[in-house]
């Protein structure tokens, strides 16, 4: 069981690393493809964990491997959060620029609010 979990965790960590590098602009992998591959690995690990739950023995190697995987997932989560935050900020700037370009200054939100 350990070998199966180790291989699945290795694959997932490889994908997470690629995704982080892509988000940082260091590589140009398609994010949608990485997300699909990541989801497949997570599904595989989920199935393995169900099989593992049926065993009576604890394997400390598996626990340690999963701790390492958790750290990789936490870093991926942090980088994705930064990417989402940056995307929202960029979207706000674009929306404000479009609103300013569409307006001739006659009607502003302040005038509309005052009536």
Secondary structure, DSSP 4 states (H G I P E B T S, - for coil): -HHHHHHHHHHHHHHHHHHHHHHTTS----HHHHHHHHHHHHHHHHHHHHHHHT-SS--HHHHHHHHHHHHHHHHHHHHHHHHHHHHHHHHHHHHHHHHHHH--SSS-HHHHHH-
